[in-house]
Amino acid sequence: MNEKLTIEERIATNRLYAVLEELGGVHPNMTVAQLKTLVAAALNPGSTVTELGKLTGTTLSSASRHVDALGPLQATRKIGMDLVTSDYDALNRRRKVVQLTADGYRLLRAVLMRMAGPAGITVTRPKE
């Protein structure tokens, strides 16, 4: 099989690589599922862990672990990534809502910049 990427596919792949490099430089242990949870929390501020689980297609226990890892302090008392906070809703104390922290927004913006622009993108021709 001798398939090759088109120039457009190579550019997109380079951008994806830049995004992964950005994430790896800040949080090398972040999983794809945790990234999905972070993005879902950014798109749906004030969501509960249950709602984030539904949005990302994970179970409540998995979503809870992802929010825990993304938060400032994990349940195991290990330092978390400090990208989200979860606090009780002021209007309904039975609800615990998730919000991005300033660091969470900074990371997401850095990733979006890497995805959007040609900065740092190098396109090489495939060897013939």
Solvent accessible surface area in square Angstrom, and as a share of the most:
residue,aa,sasa,rsa
1,M,216,0.96
2,N,131,0.67
3,E,134,0.60
4,K,99,0.42
5,L,84,0.42
6,T,71,0.41
7,I,60,0.30
8,E,124,0.56
9,E,81,0.36
10,R,50,0.18
11,I,52,0.26
12,A,59,0.46
13,T,68,0.40
14,N,39,0.20
15,R,72,0.26
16,L,104,0.52
17,Y,140,0.53
18,A,6,0.04
19,V,11,0.06
20,L,98,0.49
21,E,93,0.42
22,E,38,0.17
23,L,13,0.07
24,G,34,0.33
25,G,69,0.66
26,V,75,0.43
27,H,35,0.15
28,P,101,0.64
29,N,128,0.66
30,M,28,0.12
31,T,69,0.40
32,V,112,0.64
33,A,35,0.27
34,Q,22,0.10
35,L,40,0.20
36,K,99,0.42
37,T,2,0.01
38,L,1,0.00
39,V,55,0.31
40,A,10,0.08
41,A,1,0.01
42,A,21,0.16
43,L,136,0.68
44,N,52,0.27
45,P,84,0.53
46,G,18,0.17
47,S,10,0.06
48,T,18,0.11
49,V,26,0.15
50,T,62,0.36
51,E,68,0.31
52,L,0,0.00
53,G,2,0.02
54,K,158,0.67
55,L,98,0.49
56,T,14,0.08
57,G,70,0.67
58,T,41,0.24
59,T,87,0.51
60,L,105,0.52
61,S,66,0.43
62,S,22,0.14
63,A,1,0.01
64,S,51,0.33
65,R,147,0.54
66,H,23,0.10
67,V,10,0.06
68,D,43,0.22
69,A,13,0.10
70,L,0,0.00
71,G,6,0.06
72,P,70,0.44
73,L,81,0.40
74,Q,37,0.17
75,A,82,0.63
76,T,99,0.58
77,R,177,0.65
78,K,125,0.53
79,I,142,0.72
80,G,11,0.11
81,M,30,0.13
82,D,59,0.31
83,L,2,0.01
84,V,1,0.01
85,T,44,0.25
86,S,37,0.24
87,D,85,0.44
88,Y,113,0.43
89,D,29,0.15
90,A,97,0.75
91,L,173,0.86
92,N,49,0.25
93,R,165,0.60
94,R,215,0.78
95,R,78,0.28
96,K,84,0.36
97,V,21,0.12
98,V,0,0.00
99,Q,71,0.32
100,L,14,0.07
101,T,25,0.14
102,A,66,0.51
103,D,62,0.32
104,G,0,0.00
105,Y,74,0.28
106,R,145,0.53
107,L,9,0.05
108,L,23,0.12
109,R,147,0.54
110,A,32,0.25
111,V,9,0.05
112,L,92,0.46
113,M,142,0.63
114,R,71,0.26
115,M,98,0.44
116,A,75,0.58
117,G,18,0.17
118,P,107,0.67
119,A,81,0.63
120,G,73,0.71
121,I,29,0.14
122,T,95,0.55
123,V,63,0.36
124,T,80,0.47
125,R,187,0.68
126,P,38,0.24
127,K,190,0.80
128,E,191,0.85
